[in-house]
Amino acid sequence: MSATTAGMPVAPRVRPTGKRNYARRYWLFAMPAAMVVVAVILFPWLFTLVMSVNDWKVSGNVYFVGLGNYQHLFRDPRFLWAVARTLYFTTAAVIAPMLIGVWAAVCFASNFKFRGVARTIFIMPMMATPVAIALVWTMMFHPQLGVLNYLLSLAGLPPLSWVYNSTTVIPTLVMVETWQWTPLVMLIVLGGIASLPIDPYEAAVIDGANGWQMFRYITVPLVWPFIVVAAAMRIIDALKAFDTIFVITNGGPGTSSETINMLLYQTAFGYYDLGYASAMVVVFFVLILLVTGVLLRMRRWEHGI
Amino acid sequence: MTAAAAVRGDHATKPAVTLAVAQLRAVNPYRYRRYLNRAGLYASVIILISPAILFFFWMLSLSLKNEADNTAYPPVFIPHPPTLANFIDVFAKNDFLTYGINSVIVSFSATGLALLLGVPAGYGIAKTNATKAAVLILIARVTPGLSFLIPLFLMFQWLHMLGTLTPLVITHLVITVPIVVWIMIGYFEGLPVDLEEAALVDGCNIWQAFRYVAVPLARPGIMVGMILSFIFSWNNFIFGVVLAGRTTRTLPVAVYNVLTFEQISWGPLAAAALVVTAPVLLLTLLMQKEIVAGLTAGGVKGG
């Protein structure tokens, strides 16, 4: 392996070939980025852990309280309700975009006129600035003057109170989230469908399968890994949803749409209770990792590994 | 991606079927695609894209109508005549030009720095097959933006940087660096190694092989990373709302403030929303191929 043989007077210089000799030097390429990652990603994590075991207000002294913040957190009904609401919101804001997204992917996988234009229009909601679209939705939800209630009245339906009612606020926010993020599901699943082999479909046609059977027994199993990736992304993003909820309801009415992220913002930058907020961040992060971990397991399990 | 390739392998070797398929191919090569019949397909597509069309149409309509039409019931759909007064209002009353310049500075700096850091990093990680580094980037993708903000907010307060644009540029790196690194890993892994090896044999050092061989080859990938990190930095709201001062607001924060202080006038509000999101929508229209390629590569999304 090594060129340091004792008997040789001068070891002949071996020309570096292949990756092995360079492996260490290639690390130098990643060094600057690694330093930035440490500064803006790793340092905040560690610092959050430190803050979470202290009573840490923005102005005032810092006291070490051990696990006090965590104990308080698990007895805080406002936090527990926020967790429940987050799970409710996430479940709905994953299922709806997944169903519509897979449907859209199947449609956009076919060839038709204006496919490019239609696809561009379809992905516009996810590219547009979230704050801007949240503002326009807010105007559309207006109970008296909003265009949505007018459209309902055209269809002969009674007006809804949308985000101004504690029972309809979360479904309404799920609707906005679905409108905004279904395109991402569509794109990921579409990537999967595009890589599918032609043969099984042809075999199925010979065997007289209909469209639904081909979708159910060929497309879905083959594209499953992509569907799982899309679901994982969707779950993470739904748990983290901030911009639209913050702008449209800011957790209201009352606290009926206060998800973990809303409460976190309020605790950290409304009440400036940074220690307590940090404990919340840690629990929130563990929750996200748990959910993601379960999903990645599901992916492996589907492959029988 | 690899999973799909493995699956493809499974189905490639079935002689009985392939024979029948050969006959079928001669008759109608794309028959398998017809499992959705045409009418159903067009109906589906129209149902799928109409929410987006209606939304953006309504946004445009609100921004081009005068206040009387905007609060009329039943609503006025087509502005008659259209007016640009709302847009003039936005720039005259709210100092939107300053906020626009702030947004441009922050997004361009964060994207530029991310390319400087992320392109070499993606190369290094791709060359050493360092999957652990890639996992770290995935975790950054998973972490909620707010959780970076609490410690960074304190740090910037201690450093007396809160009134400047620097904290915004630095925090936006949290979004842009992972996007660029993630896309570049994928891109560099897909490049053929022959050319670089030839350059090394000819006496280039690895930096030169990177700079003069790999980077020019990876230009399309760099383009994708640049567009996506720009868009997600431009759209970011959460970092700005915490870290920006009165004069350092970015456009999304400025628009949010219009909402809180002038809730009643819809026209200027819609106009402001349109001004903020117009550059991004334009970029989407012009660069849709690159954007789709980048997003499909791994569901990148910032914040």
Interface residues (C-beta under 8 A of the other chain):
Chain A: P16 K19 Y22 A23 R25 Y26 W27 L28 F29 A30 M31 P32 A33 A34 V36 V37 V40 I41 F43 P44 W45 F47 T48 M51 V58 I100 W103 A104 V106 C107 F108 A109 S110 N111 F112 G116 A118 R119 T120 I121 F122 I123 M124 P125 M127 A128 T129 P130 V131 A132 I133 L135 V136 T138 M139 M140 Q144 L145 V147 Y150 W179 L184 L187 I188 L190 G191 G192 S195 L196 P197 I198 D199 P200 Y201 E202 A203 A204 V205 I206 N210 G211 W212 M214 F215 L222 V223 P225 F226 V229 A230 M233 I236 D237 L239 K240 F242 D243 F246 V247 N261 L264 Y265 A268 F269 L274 A277 S278 V281 F284 F285 I288 L289 T292 H303
Chain B: M1 A3 A4 A5 V7 R8 H11 A12 K14 V17 T18 A20 V21 L24 R25 Y30 R31 Y32 R33 R34 Y35 L36 N37 R38 L41 Y42 S44 V45 L48 I49 P51 A52 I53 F55 F56 W58 M59 L62 T71 Y73 P74 P75 L116 L117 G118 P120 A121 Y123 G124 I125 K127 T128 A130 A133 L136 A140 R141 V142 T143 P144 G145 L146 S147 F148 L149 I150 P151 L152 F153 L154 M155 Q157 I170 T171 L173 V174 V177 V181 L200 I206 F210 I231 W234 N235 F237 I238 V241 V242 L251 P252 V253 V255 Y256 L259 W266 L269 A270 A272 A273 L274 V276 T277 V280 L281 L283 T284 L285 Q288 I291 V292 L295 T296 A297 G299 K301 G303
